[in-house]
């Protein structure tokens, strides 16, 4: 992803920006780690600035030594790595008929997952109350053995995590100020992804198709009050696209087309998520493709979504894939994107049919974008966690910075990511290799947040060369 620190900036913002640069390089270096000299070379910061930043990150538990690397001259270089267990994030996917929760470490790798049926038409208050209960249960399942979510005793009567729905033996739940109770240390916040339309900046839901009672509801603030954690809100497709975009080696421009209970797209253009001024970008499902077609719940006729879902309902997946391909072709033409990624439960149930059908439409129109299936069953929930994590690494330019993962916030005691939930019947440890992208047979990184101009700061060893107006690409 490309970064440009812009012109002059106030020193506090600059320090945070520089720390994000270093943290992201530690993230992408993985277990192999990276030396301070390499960090200085790739960020453009002075060695003194890098040393000061990495010393602070080590003191906060975010970075650690990963051994030494042979040097061509002089003493061997110390290699540093990110400590994934230093902080966690919650990803929440509110679908029309289900709730999926993901607890991730700092790298976005899943630590635990939880899923249950849920109906969006039950209304905001009931749905968010259930969501908070499920978050609490997930964190209780990842708490240290023998400690309940209130920190005073075991969860329930036995060892299976049932009993009293996460309450202690005295029947008490967590206090009102921290309804999520205790779990892994440093839960930075929760990312909430749900069907649009919505306003991600204000944290307010729109007129969700088939669930009009959400229109205008302050989802972000209401859930934050229940959880006692910062909450970020975005559309389900945007969250999934962000999760795919922050992976090392991700294409710079792609459309993530999601087919599940609805149809939508998350867009990444030039390495940056494209949300639009009102979070309206990517409403692929309500693109009219048949003027005299069947009515859609959005009020229009012949929408891509209503036609595609109708084909799925009657079992004609080949036709559904052709319709999906028509929408994808329109996106390729309009945005000149590099790749089309397909996802969602309907696609994952028949990946070959949808990949082949979509690729055939694009090939027939001589559009060069390859088609792949994003083989990630929980792409939206994991992407929702990135709504919290990506700003920590300076990767999402359209969102306020996430809370500082340093010691200012008192961490709740809990396990490291190795302490997976094993006892709860609906909570299970995430396992298996990282989801891969599967190419369709025979088918043909984001700028940092702009820094406010300010008078040039006095020289500071941590600011390094970032006080200049020099831009750079770090990967």
Secondary structure, DSSP 8 states (H G I E B T S, - for coil): -EE---S---HHHHHHHHHHHHHHHHHHHGGG-EEHHHHHHHH---HHHHHHHHHHHHHTTSEEEEEEE--SSSS-EEEEEE-GGG-EEEEEEE-SSEEEEEEEETTS-EEEEEEEE--GGG-HHHHHHHHHHHHHHHHHHTS-TT--TTSSS-SSSSSSS-TTTT--TTS----GGGTT---SS-EEEEEEEE-S-EETTTTEE--BTTBGGGTT--HHHHHHHHHTS-EEEEEHHHHHHHHHHTSTT--SSEEEEEESSSEEEEEEETTEEE--TTS-TT-GGG-B--TT--B-TTS-BSBHHHHHHHHHHTT-HHHHHHHHHHHHHHHHHHH--SEEEEESHHHHHSHHHHHHHHHHHHHHTT---EEEEE--TTHHHHHHHHHHHHHHTT--TTS------STTS-------TTS---SSTTEEE--SS---EEE-TT------------------TTTGGGGS---EE--
